């Protein structure tokens, strides 16, 4: 997490201003759960604020295209 607690508020407001919808998730989620949330909300962009080891694992996970969700 950022050392500056206000940065999230500033970034969140900036995203809303540009019509984006930030989806904040728990750092306790597994990689598969993170991928599920990203797929379910049809994320066009993913920002990873994690340790370098977890970030590399998630980058590999997101390198493959998500499966098509049927509703």
N, C-alpha and C positions, 0 to 999 in steps of 0.2 A: 504494500500500500504506500501511497505517496507520504512523504514526511510532512507535507503541507496539507492540512485537512481542508483548507479552503479551495484548493485546486480542483477537487471533485465538483464543488458547487459551481465554480466558474466554468469548467468544462461542460457540465450538465446544462447550464443555462445557455451556453454557446451552441451546443448541439440542438437544444429546443428551438433556439432562435433561427436556426437553419433548417428546421423541419424534421430533424432526426428524433428518434425515440431511443434514448439510452436504456439498455436492459442490464441492470446491475445484478450480479450473481455472487453467491457465497464462494470464498476461496476454499471451502471445505468440500466442494463438489469434486467428484472424480472426473477424469478426462472424458469418459463416455457421457457423463451427465452434462458437462459443459458443451460437448458437441450436440447433444440432444436439444438443449436450450437454444443454442445458436441456430440449429436447423428449424426448430419449432417457430421461432420468431422471424425466420427468413432474414437473418442478419446479412447485411451487405458489407459490413466491415466488423472486424473483431479487434479490440484493443486488449492486449494481454499485459496485466500488471502483476507479474509473478516472479518467483526466483528464476534465475537463468536456466536451471535444470528443468523446471516445470515448463518454462516458456518454450524451450527447445522441443519438448515432448508435444506440447499443444500446437506448435508451429508445424510439426510433422503431421499431426492429426488433421489440421486444417489445410494441409497441402493437397489432400485428395478431395475431389468434389463431393459435396454431401449427397446422400441419396434423395431421390424425389419423394416428397411426402404426399401421400394421397389422402384426401379428406372426404 
